[in-house]
Each structure stands twice: as C-alpha cells, then as structure tokens.
Amino acid sequence: MKNLIPLVLLNMFLFGTSLRIGNPAPHFSLKDQDGKLHQLDDYKDKKLVIYFFPKAGTPG
C-alpha cells in the first residue's frame, strides 16, 4: 500500500491534466483495505466516491 500511493499521485500529476469536467474517468483498479480488487468498470453507470485515508498511526 505504501508503494501504491506515490504511484497513484504520480499518475494523477502526469495524466490528470488531460481530463476535463464531464469526461469519463480513465480505467483503473484499486485494492480495498481487505485486499479485494475493485475496477472502475464494475461501477459503470453508478455514482462512485473514492476516499483515500492515512493508515492508522501515521501522520496525515
């Protein structure tokens, strides 16, 4: 998980500038706190909120 956060932030920086309001989000997948893989395509035509939170006992 520690290695995933910098990668996600780097991708947002590199590719985030090409997205505009109303454009579809690019395909991605993330693991939840239980290790289950979730793909954006699994939530097609549904509203989705992704919340990133710091690991317990860490600053931030």
N, CA, C and O atoms as a Maestro MAE file, in Angstrom:
{
 s_m_m2io_version
 :::
 2.0.0
}

f_m_ct {
 s_m_title
 :::
 protein
 m_atom[240] {
  # First column is atom index #
  i_m_mmod_type
  r_m_x_coord
  r_m_y_coord
  r_m_z_coord
  i_m_residue_number
  s_m_chain_name
  s_m_pdb_residue_name
  s_m_pdb_atom_name
  i_m_atomic_number
  :::
  1 25 0.824 -1.195 0.000 1 A "MET " " N  " 7
  2 3 0.000 0.000 0.000 1 A "MET " " CA " 6
  3 2 0.865 1.254 0.000 1 A "MET " " C  " 6
  4 15 0.529 2.240 -0.656 1 A "MET " " O  " 8
  5 25 1.981 1.221 0.735 2 A "LYS " " N  " 7
  6 3 2.858 2.387 0.783 2 A "LYS " " CA " 6
  7 2 3.389 2.728 -0.605 2 A "LYS " " C  " 6
  8 15 3.549 3.902 -0.938 2 A "LYS " " O  " 8
  9 25 3.659 1.713 -1.408 3 A "ASN " " N  " 7
  10 3 4.186 1.938 -2.757 3 A "ASN " " CA " 6
  11 2 3.102 2.386 -3.722 3 A "ASN " " C  " 6
  12 15 3.405 3.014 -4.737 3 A "ASN " " O  " 8
  13 25 1.863 2.080 -3.431 4 A "LEU " " N  " 7
  14 3 0.763 2.404 -4.335 4 A "LEU " " CA " 6
  15 2 0.424 3.891 -4.316 4 A "LEU " " C  " 6
  16 15 0.112 4.461 -5.362 4 A "LEU " " O  " 8
  17 25 0.477 4.518 -3.168 5 A "ILE " " N  " 7
  18 3 0.080 5.925 -3.052 5 A "ILE " " CA " 6
  19 2 0.953 6.840 -3.908 5 A "ILE " " C  " 6
  20 15 0.407 7.658 -4.649 5 A "ILE " " O  " 8
  21 25 2.290 6.743 -3.843 6 A "PRO " " N  " 7
  22 3 3.089 7.608 -4.730 6 A "PRO " " CA " 6
  23 2 2.816 7.346 -6.206 6 A "PRO " " C  " 6
  24 15 2.842 8.271 -7.018 6 A "PRO " " O  " 8
  25 25 2.557 6.097 -6.553 7 A "LEU " " N  " 7
  26 3 2.254 5.764 -7.945 7 A "LEU " " CA " 6
  27 2 0.947 6.406 -8.388 7 A "LEU " " C  " 6
  28 15 0.864 6.946 -9.491 7 A "LEU " " O  " 8
  29 25 -0.067 6.354 -7.545 8 A "VAL " " N  " 7
  30 3 -1.354 6.980 -7.863 8 A "VAL " " CA " 6
  31 2 -1.187 8.489 -7.997 8 A "VAL " " C  " 6
  32 15 -1.725 9.091 -8.927 8 A "VAL " " O  " 8
  33 25 -0.451 9.101 -7.084 9 A "LEU " " N  " 7
  34 3 -0.227 10.546 -7.154 9 A "LEU " " CA " 6
  35 2 0.553 10.928 -8.403 9 A "LEU " " C  " 6
  36 15 0.249 11.942 -9.032 9 A "LEU " " O  " 8
  37 25 1.548 10.138 -8.769 10 A "LEU " " N  " 7
  38 3 2.312 10.407 -9.985 10 A "LEU " " CA " 6
  39 2 1.414 10.314 -11.207 10 A "LEU " " C  " 6
  40 15 1.486 11.163 -12.096 10 A "LEU " " O  " 8
  41 25 0.574 9.297 -11.260 11 A "ASN " " N  " 7
  42 3 -0.354 9.161 -12.386 11 A "ASN " " CA " 6
  43 2 -1.316 10.337 -12.456 11 A "ASN " " C  " 6
  44 15 -1.627 10.823 -13.544 11 A "ASN " " O  " 8
  45 25 -1.787 10.795 -11.305 12 A "MET " " N  " 7
  46 3 -2.691 11.944 -11.300 12 A "MET " " CA " 6
  47 2 -1.981 13.179 -11.840 12 A "MET " " C  " 6
  48 15 -2.574 13.962 -12.582 12 A "MET " " O  " 8
  49 25 -0.725 13.357 -11.473 13 A "PHE " " N  " 7
  50 3 0.035 14.509 -11.942 13 A "PHE " " CA " 6
  51 2 0.296 14.421 -13.447 13 A "PHE " " C  " 6
  52 15 0.129 15.407 -14.164 13 A "PHE " " O  " 8
  53 25 0.702 13.252 -13.922 14 A "LEU " " N  " 7
  54 3 1.062 13.104 -15.332 14 A "LEU " " CA " 6
  55 2 -0.145 13.088 -16.259 14 A "LEU " " C  " 6
  56 15 -0.106 13.679 -17.338 14 A "LEU " " O  " 8
  57 25 -1.200 12.427 -15.853 15 A "PHE " " N  " 7
  58 3 -2.337 12.232 -16.743 15 A "PHE " " CA " 6
  59 2 -3.552 13.062 -16.364 15 A "PHE " " C  " 6
  60 15 -4.500 13.152 -17.144 15 A "PHE " " O  " 8
  61 25 -3.546 13.664 -15.196 16 A "GLY " " N  " 7
  62 3 -4.697 14.425 -14.725 16 A "GLY " " CA " 6
  63 2 -4.964 15.686 -15.513 16 A "GLY " " C  " 6
  64 15 -6.100 16.157 -15.547 16 A "GLY " " O  " 8
  65 25 -3.960 16.239 -16.141 17 A "THR " " N  " 7
  66 3 -4.143 17.489 -16.872 17 A "THR " " CA " 6
  67 2 -4.952 17.303 -18.143 17 A "THR " " C  " 6
  68 15 -5.488 18.274 -18.676 17 A "THR " " O  " 8
  69 25 -5.052 16.077 -18.640 18 A "SER " " N  " 7
  70 3 -5.803 15.851 -19.872 18 A "SER " " CA " 6
  71 2 -7.293 15.626 -19.609 18 A "SER " " C  " 6
  72 15 -8.081 15.601 -20.555 18 A "SER " " O  " 8
  73 25 -7.691 15.465 -18.365 19 A "LEU " " N  " 7
  74 3 -9.099 15.252 -18.038 19 A "LEU " " CA " 6
  75 2 -9.815 16.586 -17.904 19 A "LEU " " C  " 6
  76 15 -9.249 17.564 -17.416 19 A "LEU " " O  " 8
  77 25 -11.046 16.611 -18.337 20 A "ARG " " N  " 7
  78 3 -11.893 17.793 -18.221 20 A "ARG " " CA " 6
  79 2 -13.200 17.379 -17.548 20 A "ARG " " C  " 6
  80 15 -13.586 16.211 -17.581 20 A "ARG " " O  " 8
  81 25 -13.865 18.343 -16.943 21 A "ILE " " N  " 7
  82 3 -15.151 18.074 -16.306 21 A "ILE " " CA " 6
  83 2 -16.105 17.509 -17.350 21 A "ILE " " C  " 6
  84 15 -16.243 18.055 -18.444 21 A "ILE " " O  " 8
  85 25 -16.754 16.419 -16.997 22 A "GLY " " N  " 7
  86 3 -17.696 15.774 -17.903 22 A "GLY " " CA " 6
  87 2 -17.086 14.640 -18.705 22 A "GLY " " C  " 6
  88 15 -17.819 13.821 -19.259 22 A "GLY " " O  " 8
  89 25 -15.758 14.571 -18.782 23 A "ASN " " N  " 7
  90 3 -15.101 13.468 -19.485 23 A "ASN " " CA " 6
  91 2 -15.162 12.208 -18.629 23 A "ASN " " C  " 6
  92 15 -15.132 12.297 -17.401 23 A "ASN " " O  " 8
  93 25 -15.246 11.046 -19.252 24 A "PRO " " N  " 7
  94 3 -15.217 9.816 -18.467 24 A "PRO " " CA " 6
  95 2 -13.842 9.615 -17.833 24 A "PRO " " C  " 6
  96 15 -12.822 10.013 -18.395 24 A "PRO " " O  " 8
  97 25 -13.832 9.002 -16.675 25 A "ALA " " N  " 7
  98 3 -12.571 8.713 -15.984 25 A "ALA " " CA " 6
  99 2 -11.837 7.598 -16.717 25 A "ALA " " C  " 6
  100 15 -12.470 6.727 -17.314 25 A "ALA " " O  " 8
  101 25 -10.518 7.617 -16.677 26 A "PRO " " N  " 7
  102 3 -9.756 6.521 -17.291 26 A "PRO " " CA " 6
  103 2 -9.932 5.241 -16.482 26 A "PRO " " C  " 6
  104 15 -10.252 5.280 -15.294 26 A "PRO " " O  " 8
  105 25 -9.719 4.114 -17.140 27 A "HIS " " N  " 7
  106 3 -9.837 2.824 -16.466 27 A "HIS " " CA " 6
  107 2 -8.749 2.699 -15.405 27 A "HIS " " C  " 6
  108 15 -7.589 3.028 -15.654 27 A "HIS " " O  " 8
  109 25 -9.129 2.224 -14.228 28 A "PHE " " N  " 7
  110 3 -8.152 1.939 -13.180 28 A "PHE " " CA " 6
  111 2 -8.727 0.898 -12.241 28 A "PHE " " C  " 6
  112 15 -9.930 0.637 -12.240 28 A "PHE " " O  " 8
  113 25 -7.856 0.309 -11.444 29 A "SER " " N  " 7
  114 3 -8.286 -0.646 -10.425 29 A "SER " " CA " 6
  115 2 -7.494 -0.373 -9.153 29 A "SER " " C  " 6
  116 15 -6.333 0.035 -9.200 29 A "SER " " O  " 8
  117 25 -8.144 -0.606 -8.017 30 A "LEU " " N  " 7
  118 3 -7.543 -0.380 -6.703 30 A "LEU " " CA " 6
  119 2 -7.944 -1.505 -5.763 30 A "LEU " " C  " 6
  120 15 -9.014 -2.097 -5.903 30 A "LEU " " O  " 8
  121 25 -7.078 -1.790 -4.808 31 A "LYS " " N  " 7
  122 3 -7.407 -2.763 -3.767 31 A "LYS " " CA " 6
  123 2 -7.966 -2.025 -2.565 31 A "LYS " " C  " 6
  124 15 -7.509 -0.935 -2.221 31 A "LYS " " O  " 8
  125 25 -8.971 -2.639 -1.923 32 A "ASP " " N  " 7
  126 3 -9.521 -2.042 -0.706 32 A "ASP " " CA " 6
  127 2 -8.718 -2.506 0.509 32 A "ASP " " C  " 6
  128 15 -7.705 -3.190 0.366 32 A "ASP " " O  " 8
  129 25 -9.177 -2.129 1.700 33 A "GLN " " N  " 7
  130 3 -8.445 -2.446 2.921 33 A "GLN " " CA " 6
  131 2 -8.370 -3.938 3.201 33 A "GLN " " C  " 6
  132 15 -7.533 -4.379 3.988 33 A "GLN " " O  " 8
  133 25 -9.237 -4.720 2.565 34 A "ASP " " N  " 7
  134 3 -9.217 -6.170 2.734 34 A "ASP " " CA " 6
  135 2 -8.464 -6.876 1.618 34 A "ASP " " C  " 6
  136 15 -8.384 -8.104 1.599 34 A "ASP " " O  " 8
  137 25 -7.911 -6.104 0.687 35 A "GLY " " N  " 7
  138 3 -7.156 -6.684 -0.418 35 A "GLY " " CA " 6
  139 2 -8.001 -7.044 -1.629 35 A "GLY " " C  " 6
  140 15 -7.476 -7.567 -2.611 35 A "GLY " " O  " 8
  141 25 -9.305 -6.772 -1.577 36 A "LYS " " N  " 7
  142 3 -10.190 -7.072 -2.703 36 A "LYS " " CA " 6
  143 2 -9.977 -6.031 -3.801 36 A "LYS " " C  " 6
  144 15 -9.951 -4.831 -3.528 36 A "LYS " " O  " 8
  145 25 -9.825 -6.491 -5.034 37 A "LEU " " N  " 7
  146 3 -9.587 -5.610 -6.168 37 A "LEU " " CA " 6
  147 2 -10.910 -5.064 -6.704 37 A "LEU " " C  " 6
  148 15 -11.845 -5.821 -6.962 37 A "LEU " " O  " 8
  149 25 -10.975 -3.760 -6.865 38 A "HIS " " N  " 7
  150 3 -12.144 -3.088 -7.425 38 A "HIS " " CA " 6
  151 2 -11.711 -2.384 -8.702 38 A "HIS " " C  " 6
  152 15 -10.689 -1.698 -8.724 38 A "HIS " " O  " 8
  153 25 -12.490 -2.554 -9.764 39 A "GLN " " N  " 7
  154 3 -12.201 -1.897 -11.032 39 A "GLN " " CA " 6
  155 2 -13.290 -0.881 -11.313 39 A "GLN " " C  " 6
  156 15 -14.455 -1.089 -10.976 39 A "GLN " " O  " 8
  157 25 -12.901 0.210 -11.929 40 A "LEU " " N  " 7
  158 3 -13.867 1.258 -12.242 40 A "LEU " " CA " 6
  159 2 -15.000 0.709 -13.103 40 A "LEU " " C  " 6
  160 15 -16.151 1.117 -12.946 40 A "LEU " " O  " 8
  161 25 -14.687 -0.201 -14.000 41 A "ASP " " N  " 7
  162 3 -15.705 -0.770 -14.887 41 A "ASP " " CA " 6
  163 2 -16.809 -1.496 -14.119 41 A "ASP " " C  " 6
  164 15 -17.925 -1.628 -14.624 41 A "ASP " " O  " 8
  165 25 -16.513 -1.968 -12.907 42 A "ASP " " N  " 7
  166 3 -17.514 -2.662 -12.090 42 A "ASP " " CA " 6
  167 2 -18.617 -1.718 -11.615 42 A "ASP " " C  " 6
  168 15 -19.682 -2.169 -11.193 42 A "ASP " " O  " 8
  169 25 -18.367 -0.420 -11.682 43 A "TYR " " N  " 7
  170 3 -19.313 0.573 -11.181 43 A "TYR " " CA " 6
  171 2 -19.868 1.443 -12.302 43 A "TYR " " C  " 6
  172 15 -20.287 2.577 -12.070 43 A "TYR " " O  " 8
  173 25 -19.869 0.912 -13.501 44 A "LYS " " N  " 7
  174 3 -20.363 1.667 -14.654 44 A "LYS " " CA " 6
  175 2 -21.822 2.066 -14.433 44 A "LYS " " C  " 6
  176 15 -22.627 1.272 -13.947 44 A "LYS " " O  " 8
  177 25 -22.147 3.297 -14.792 45 A "ASP " " N  " 7
  178 3 -23.494 3.868 -14.658 45 A "ASP " " CA " 6
  179 2 -23.934 4.010 -13.196 45 A "ASP " " C  " 6
  180 15 -25.129 4.104 -12.919 45 A "ASP " " O  " 8
  181 25 -22.985 4.025 -12.269 46 A "LYS " " N  " 7
  182 3 -23.280 4.242 -10.854 46 A "LYS " " CA " 6
  183 2 -22.428 5.406 -10.364 46 A "LYS " " C  " 6
  184 15 -21.356 5.678 -10.904 46 A "LYS " " O  " 8
  185 25 -22.913 6.080 -9.345 47 A "LYS " " N  " 7
  186 3 -22.115 7.137 -8.726 47 A "LYS " " CA " 6
  187 2 -21.086 6.480 -7.812 47 A "LYS " " C  " 6
  188 15 -21.388 5.515 -7.111 47 A "LYS " " O  " 8
  189 25 -19.873 7.015 -7.829 48 A "LEU " " N  " 7
  190 3 -18.789 6.400 -7.079 48 A "LEU " " CA " 6
  191 2 -17.955 7.478 -6.402 48 A "LEU " " C  " 6
  192 15 -17.579 8.470 -7.027 48 A "LEU " " O  " 8
  193 25 -17.671 7.277 -5.125 49 A "VAL " " N  " 7
  194 3 -16.783 8.162 -4.372 49 A "VAL " " CA " 6
  195 2 -15.605 7.312 -3.907 49 A "VAL " " C  " 6
  196 15 -15.792 6.255 -3.304 49 A "VAL " " O  " 8
  197 25 -14.402 7.776 -4.189 50 A "ILE " " N  " 7
  198 3 -13.196 7.082 -3.746 50 A "ILE " " CA " 6
  199 2 -12.551 7.945 -2.677 50 A "ILE " " C  " 6
  200 15 -12.225 9.108 -2.915 50 A "ILE " " O  " 8
  201 25 -12.371 7.376 -1.514 51 A "TYR " " N  " 7
  202 3 -11.825 8.115 -0.377 51 A "TYR " " CA " 6
  203 2 -10.500 7.486 0.026 51 A "TYR " " C  " 6
  204 15 -10.444 6.300 0.350 51 A "TYR " " O  " 8
  205 25 -9.445 8.271 0.007 52 A "PHE " " N  " 7
  206 3 -8.138 7.807 0.452 52 A "PHE " " CA " 6
  207 2 -7.920 8.320 1.868 52 A "PHE " " C  " 6
  208 15 -8.111 9.505 2.140 52 A "PHE " " O  " 8
  209 25 -7.520 7.431 2.768 53 A "PHE " " N  " 7
  210 3 -7.290 7.850 4.143 53 A "PHE " " CA " 6
  211 2 -5.939 7.315 4.601 53 A "PHE " " C  " 6
  212 15 -5.477 6.283 4.113 53 A "PHE " " O  " 8
  213 25 -5.303 8.019 5.541 54 A "PRO " " N  " 7
  214 3 -3.988 7.568 6.010 54 A "PRO " " CA " 6
  215 2 -4.105 6.289 6.835 54 A "PRO " " C  " 6
  216 15 -5.120 6.041 7.486 54 A "PRO " " O  " 8
  217 25 -3.077 5.511 6.795 55 A "LYS " " N  " 7
  218 3 -3.023 4.293 7.593 55 A "LYS " " CA " 6
  219 2 -3.021 4.669 9.073 55 A "LYS " " C  " 6
  220 15 -2.423 5.677 9.452 55 A "LYS " " O  " 8
  221 25 -3.670 3.885 9.901 56 A "ALA " " N  " 7
  222 3 -3.752 4.170 11.336 56 A "ALA " " CA " 6
  223 2 -2.357 4.313 11.934 56 A "ALA " " C  " 6
  224 15 -1.449 3.536 11.641 56 A "ALA " " O  " 8
  225 25 -2.217 5.319 12.773 57 A "GLY " " N  " 7
  226 3 -0.949 5.539 13.448 57 A "GLY " " CA " 6
  227 2 0.073 6.305 12.628 57 A "GLY " " C  " 6
  228 15 1.232 6.415 13.027 57 A "GLY " " O  " 8
  229 25 -0.350 6.840 11.478 58 A "THR " " N  " 7
  230 3 0.568 7.626 10.656 58 A "THR " " CA " 6
  231 2 0.083 9.065 10.610 58 A "THR " " C  " 6
  232 15 -1.117 9.311 10.736 58 A "THR " " O  " 8
  233 25 0.981 10.015 10.434 59 A "PRO " " N  " 7
  234 3 0.544 11.413 10.335 59 A "PRO " " CA " 6
  235 2 -0.168 11.676 9.017 59 A "PRO " " C  " 6
  236 15 0.129 11.044 8.004 59 A "PRO " " O  " 8
  237 25 -1.083 12.587 9.037 60 A "GLY " " N  " 7
  238 3 -1.733 12.990 7.802 60 A "GLY " " CA " 6
  239 2 -3.139 12.631 7.769 60 A "GLY " " C  " 6
  240 15 -3.825 12.908 6.785 60 A "GLY " " O  " 8
  :::
 }
 m_bond[239] {
  # First column is bond index #
  i_m_from
  i_m_to
  i_m_order
  :::
  1 1 2 1
  2 2 3 1
  3 3 4 2
  4 3 5 1
  5 5 6 1
  6 6 7 1
  7 7 8 2
  8 7 9 1
  9 9 10 1
  10 10 11 1
  11 11 12 2
  12 11 13 1
  13 13 14 1
  14 14 15 1
  15 15 16 2
  16 15 17 1
  17 17 18 1
  18 18 19 1
  19 19 20 2
  20 19 21 1
  21 21 22 1
  22 22 23 1
  23 23 24 2
  24 23 25 1
  25 25 26 1
  26 26 27 1
  27 27 28 2
  28 27 29 1
  29 29 30 1
  30 30 31 1
  31 31 32 2
  32 31 33 1
  33 33 34 1
  34 34 35 1
  35 35 36 2
  36 35 37 1
  37 37 38 1
  38 38 39 1
  39 39 40 2
  40 39 41 1
  41 41 42 1
  42 42 43 1
  43 43 44 2
  44 43 45 1
  45 45 46 1
  46 46 47 1
  47 47 48 2
  48 47 49 1
  49 49 50 1
  50 50 51 1
  51 51 52 2
  52 51 53 1
  53 53 54 1
  54 54 55 1
  55 55 56 2
  56 55 57 1
  57 57 58 1
  58 58 59 1
  59 59 60 2
  60 59 61 1
  61 61 62 1
  62 62 63 1
  63 63 64 2
  64 63 65 1
  65 65 66 1
  66 66 67 1
  67 67 68 2
  68 67 69 1
  69 69 70 1
  70 70 71 1
  71 71 72 2
  72 71 73 1
  73 73 74 1
  74 74 75 1
  75 75 76 2
  76 75 77 1
  77 77 78 1
  78 78 79 1
  79 79 80 2
  80 79 81 1
  81 81 82 1
  82 82 83 1
  83 83 84 2
  84 83 85 1
  85 85 86 1
  86 86 87 1
  87 87 88 2
  88 87 89 1
  89 89 90 1
  90 90 91 1
  91 91 92 2
  92 91 93 1
  93 93 94 1
  94 94 95 1
  95 95 96 2
  96 95 97 1
  97 97 98 1
  98 98 99 1
  99 99 100 2
  100 99 101 1
  101 101 102 1
  102 102 103 1
  103 103 104 2
  104 103 105 1
  105 105 106 1
  106 106 107 1
  107 107 108 2
  108 107 109 1
  109 109 110 1
  110 110 111 1
  111 111 112 2
  112 111 113 1
  113 113 114 1
  114 114 115 1
  115 115 116 2
  116 115 117 1
  117 117 118 1
  118 118 119 1
  119 119 120 2
  120 119 121 1
  121 121 122 1
  122 122 123 1
  123 123 124 2
  124 123 125 1
  125 125 126 1
  126 126 127 1
  127 127 128 2
  128 127 129 1
  129 129 130 1
  130 130 131 1
  131 131 132 2
  132 131 133 1
  133 133 134 1
  134 134 135 1
  135 135 136 2
  136 135 137 1
  137 137 138 1
  138 138 139 1
  139 139 140 2
  140 139 141 1
  141 141 142 1
  142 142 143 1
  143 143 144 2
  144 143 145 1
  145 145 146 1
  146 146 147 1
  147 147 148 2
  148 147 149 1
  149 149 150 1
  150 150 151 1
  151 151 152 2
  152 151 153 1
  153 153 154 1
  154 154 155 1
  155 155 156 2
  156 155 157 1
  157 157 158 1
  158 158 159 1
  159 159 160 2
  160 159 161 1
  161 161 162 1
  162 162 163 1
  163 163 164 2
  164 163 165 1
  165 165 166 1
  166 166 167 1
  167 167 168 2
  168 167 169 1
  169 169 170 1
  170 170 171 1
  171 171 172 2
  172 171 173 1
  173 173 174 1
  174 174 175 1
  175 175 176 2
  176 175 177 1
  177 177 178 1
  178 178 179 1
  179 179 180 2
  180 179 181 1
  181 181 182 1
  182 182 183 1
  183 183 184 2
  184 183 185 1
  185 185 186 1
  186 186 187 1
  187 187 188 2
  188 187 189 1
  189 189 190 1
  190 190 191 1
  191 191 192 2
  192 191 193 1
  193 193 194 1
  194 194 195 1
  195 195 196 2
  196 195 197 1
  197 197 198 1
  198 198 199 1
  199 199 200 2
  200 199 201 1
  201 201 202 1
  202 202 203 1
  203 203 204 2
  204 203 205 1
  205 205 206 1
  206 206 207 1
  207 207 208 2
  208 207 209 1
  209 209 210 1
  210 210 211 1
  211 211 212 2
  212 211 213 1
  213 213 214 1
  214 214 215 1
  215 215 216 2
  216 215 217 1
  217 217 218 1
  218 218 219 1
  219 219 220 2
  220 219 221 1
  221 221 222 1
  222 222 223 1
  223 223 224 2
  224 223 225 1
  225 225 226 1
  226 226 227 1
  227 227 228 2
  228 227 229 1
  229 229 230 1
  230 230 231 1
  231 231 232 2
  232 231 233 1
  233 233 234 1
  234 234 235 1
  235 235 236 2
  236 235 237 1
  237 237 238 1
  238 238 239 1
  239 239 240 2
  :::
 }
}
